[in-house]
Amino acid sequence: MAAERLVVIGGDAAGMSAASQARRLKGPQELEIVAFERGHFTSYSACGIPYWVSGDVRGPDDLIARTPEEHRERAIDLRTRTEVTEIDVAGQRVRSRDLDGGGEGWTGFDKLVIATGARPVRPALPGMDAPGVHGVQTLDDGQALLDTLAGSGGGRAVVVGAGYIGVEMAEALLKRGYEVTVVHRDEQPMSTLDPDMGKLVHSAMDALGITTVGGASVAAIRTGDDGRVRAVATEDAEYPADVVILGLGVEPRTELAREAGLPLGPSGGLLTDLAMRVRGHDNIWSGGDCVEVLDLVSGTTRHIALGTHANKHGQIIGSNVGGGYATFPGVVGTAVSKVCDLEIARTGLREKDARAVGLRFVTATVESTHSAGYYPGATLMTVKMLAEHRTGRLLGTQIVGHEGAAKRVDIAAVALTAGMTVERMTTLDLGYAPPFSPVWDPVLVAARKAVTKVREAGM
């Protein structure tokens, strides 16, 4: 009996996790695996690119979990620098092109995994494709940026956008000695937080010497006589730049899926069932940054590009392709970041998210220390919590602070996943010792205040 063939499009977290898990469950005699990757690298941490650019990480090798050669040693036919250009769903085949040699051809499949990832948002504005303008999504992107920094001869950087990538790249460039300006459309940086919490991030960035320009939309990238970037123009001003980083977020890379007639959600990501199978197709799976996932708090689907999800998706897909059974129930939207020594975290819904799905809520904000107040080195953190009106169900938590602040969001993430109320949270048996926490952990202090707000709102 001939082996089935699994074709994987995309060689990073979701794609190669799926291929590797499927290989663990089925040998080459049962399952042939062919994987296509358009870049040079596989199984790497894109989240680590800002720390490579800053110099905190030595080089790309430190960000790679498994090289193409290591995958091939496990009987996975991995073809790098090869781009899939078409999916023929009815014919069960994909067309690919060798980006270096130029050759094209079709490869048949019995099972298909689409893990095409996401791309940095690049608005259709004058100068956006000029040399010196960089998105940062892949290791190839990171290397291209470092090449620009090495040859720019200047020291002015403009970051467009102030989300996770924007803030992290601002820090990276500051560490490299650049004069950094962050231009963003929202009232405050970090629009993944509510504005009152983003204001804390704004203050910290100002204190570090990073210039933040809020409420500004980029109109064009200005270039010099040599065609290279020289400034970022908004409607009201120009900001000189030797290099520009796009930190406007990412969008799912799903053109192939759209052209193949596969189902996409509101944000353009592929729609799957709990087993990560593309809806309506028994032999096609998808995972990683190209899919939409269920938000367990709001009950809607959303696009969240994180390596944590992508690796889990890959494991689940590989288990199902390999004859097992696994499911991915959804997410609560947990994320952490930092700018220098300021830690930033969120999980669940922001105020505008809750309003968008018709939820009534109360908010509670507290300031506390990460350790007992009398313990040397205690630092402040601010915790904001959203709870549903009347029921008291936890809806979201945001934390901004210093050492020991960000990972406290995991308490709230577990509570959200469990559907806990803020009152139930106040009885959680958390670890305590003066070097690590006050007697009442800051998250529980916020929960206690939220309980009071819920009771007052119900009167």
Secondary structure as GFF3:
##gff-version 3
##sequence-region A 1 459
A	DSSP	beta_strand	4	9	.	.	.	ID=ss1
A	DSSP	alpha_helix	13	25	.	.	.	ID=ss2
A	DSSP	beta_strand	31	37	.	.	.	ID=ss3
A	DSSP	three_ten_helix	46	48	.	.	.	ID=ss4
A	DSSP	alpha_helix	49	54	.	.	.	ID=ss5
A	DSSP	three_ten_helix	60	63	.	.	.	ID=ss6
A	DSSP	alpha_helix	68	73	.	.	.	ID=ss7
A	DSSP	beta_strand	77	80	.	.	.	ID=ss8
A	DSSP	beta_strand	82	88	.	.	.	ID=ss9
A	DSSP	beta_strand	93	98	.	.	.	ID=ss10
A	DSSP	beta_strand	104	108	.	.	.	ID=ss11
A	DSSP	beta_strand	111	114	.	.	.	ID=ss12
A	DSSP	beta_strand	118	120	.	.	.	ID=ss13
A	DSSP	beta_strand	133	135	.	.	.	ID=ss14
A	DSSP	alpha_helix	139	151	.	.	.	ID=ss15
A	DSSP	beta_strand	156	160	.	.	.	ID=ss16
A	DSSP	alpha_helix	164	175	.	.	.	ID=ss17
A	DSSP	beta_strand	179	183	.	.	.	ID=ss18
A	DSSP	alpha_helix	195	208	.	.	.	ID=ss19
A	DSSP	beta_strand	211	213	.	.	.	ID=ss20
A	DSSP	beta_strand	218	223	.	.	.	ID=ss21
A	DSSP	beta_strand	229	234	.	.	.	ID=ss22
A	DSSP	beta_strand	238	240	.	.	.	ID=ss23
A	DSSP	beta_strand	243	246	.	.	.	ID=ss24
A	DSSP	beta_strand	250	252	.	.	.	ID=ss25
A	DSSP	alpha_helix	255	259	.	.	.	ID=ss26
A	DSSP	beta_strand	284	286	.	.	.	ID=ss27
A	DSSP	beta_strand	293	294	.	.	.	ID=ss28
A	DSSP	beta_strand	301	302	.	.	.	ID=ss29
A	DSSP	alpha_helix	307	321	.	.	.	ID=ss30
A	DSSP	beta_strand	335	339	.	.	.	ID=ss31
A	DSSP	beta_strand	342	348	.	.	.	ID=ss32
A	DSSP	alpha_helix	351	356	.	.	.	ID=ss33
A	DSSP	beta_strand	361	369	.	.	.	ID=ss34
A	DSSP	beta_strand	380	388	.	.	.	ID=ss35
A	DSSP	beta_strand	394	401	.	.	.	ID=ss36
A	DSSP	three_ten_helix	406	408	.	.	.	ID=ss37
A	DSSP	alpha_helix	409	417	.	.	.	ID=ss38
A	DSSP	alpha_helix	422	425	.	.	.	ID=ss39
A	DSSP	alpha_helix	442	457	.	.	.	ID=ss40
###
